[in-house]
Amino acid sequence: MIATLHIEHEITDYTTWKVAFDRFADARRQAGVIDHRIRLEEDDDHHIVIDLDFDSTARARAFAAYLHDTVWGTTKAPAFLGTPITRVLVAADVGRT
């Protein structure tokens, strides 16, 4: 089962944010991220959406906790603004009848 950690938040500058995001590639890999997608809103290049795919909801929730507790709100998150919205998503038919 693929679980996706869906993240939305505001940024000051995409280039600065992307450099910081890339620095955390090893942390994402060690946490079990198997794929990711980055999107900006069409009319707002300060609102970013990131989807991180994991092989379980437990890993997705654990990485969300790491981001909230260790990364966001510190100097480790340059160009980061506001409070992120995070959700763990699974396919609609997983575990449902």
C-alpha positions as CSV (number, residue, x, y, z in Angstrom):
1,M,0.0,0.0,0.0
2,I,1.3,3.5,-0.9
3,A,0.7,6.2,1.7
4,T,1.2,9.8,0.7
5,L,2.2,12.6,3.1
6,H,0.6,15.6,1.6
7,I,2.0,18.9,2.7
8,E,1.0,22.5,1.9
9,H,2.6,25.6,3.1
10,E,3.7,29.1,2.2
11,I,7.3,30.0,1.2
12,T,9.1,33.2,0.6
13,D,11.2,32.1,-2.4
14,Y,11.1,28.8,-4.3
15,T,14.8,28.7,-5.2
16,T,15.9,29.1,-1.6
17,W,13.3,26.6,-0.4
18,K,14.3,24.1,-3.1
19,V,18.0,24.2,-2.0
20,A,16.9,23.4,1.6
21,F,14.5,20.7,0.4
22,D,17.4,19.0,-1.6
23,R,19.6,19.1,1.5
24,F,17.1,16.8,3.2
25,A,17.2,14.1,0.5
26,D,19.1,11.7,2.8
27,A,16.6,12.2,5.6
28,R,13.7,11.6,3.3
29,R,15.4,8.4,1.9
30,Q,16.2,7.1,5.4
31,A,12.6,7.8,6.5
32,G,11.3,5.6,3.7
33,V,10.2,8.2,1.0
34,I,10.0,6.2,-2.2
35,D,8.9,9.1,-4.5
36,H,7.9,12.8,-4.3
37,R,6.2,15.5,-6.2
38,I,6.5,19.2,-5.8
39,R,3.9,21.7,-7.1
40,L,3.2,25.4,-6.9
41,E,-0.2,26.9,-7.3
42,E,-0.6,28.3,-10.8
43,D,-1.3,31.9,-9.7
44,D,0.7,31.9,-6.4
45,D,4.4,30.9,-6.5
46,H,4.5,31.3,-2.7
47,H,2.1,28.4,-2.0
48,I,3.8,25.0,-2.3
49,V,2.4,21.5,-2.3
50,I,4.6,18.5,-1.7
51,D,3.5,14.8,-1.9
52,L,5.9,12.3,-0.3
53,D,5.1,8.6,-1.0
54,F,5.8,5.9,1.6
55,D,5.2,2.2,1.8
56,S,3.1,2.6,4.9
57,T,1.0,5.1,6.8
58,A,3.1,4.6,9.9
59,R,6.2,5.8,8.0
60,A,4.3,8.8,6.6
61,R,3.0,9.7,10.0
62,A,6.4,9.3,11.6
63,F,8.0,11.6,9.0
64,A,5.2,14.2,9.5
65,A,6.0,14.2,13.2
66,Y,9.8,14.6,12.4
67,L,9.0,17.6,10.2
68,H,6.7,19.2,12.8
69,D,9.0,18.6,15.8
70,T,12.5,18.9,14.3
71,V,12.5,20.9,11.0
72,W,9.7,23.4,10.8
73,G,10.1,26.4,13.0
74,T,13.9,26.1,13.1
75,T,16.6,27.6,11.0
76,K,16.7,24.3,9.2
77,A,13.7,25.5,7.1
78,P,14.7,28.6,5.2
79,A,12.1,30.3,3.1
80,F,9.4,28.6,5.1
81,L,6.4,30.6,6.2
82,G,3.4,29.9,8.3
83,T,1.9,26.7,9.6
84,P,1.9,23.7,7.3
85,I,-1.1,21.6,6.5
86,T,-0.3,17.9,6.5
87,R,-2.4,14.9,5.7
88,V,-1.6,11.2,5.2
89,L,-3.5,10.0,2.2
90,V,-4.2,6.4,0.9
91,A,-6.0,5.1,-2.1
92,A,-9.8,5.4,-1.7
93,D,-10.3,1.6,-2.1
94,V,-7.7,0.5,0.5
95,G,-9.4,-1.2,3.4
96,R,-12.9,-0.1,2.3
97,T,-15.7,-2.2,0.9
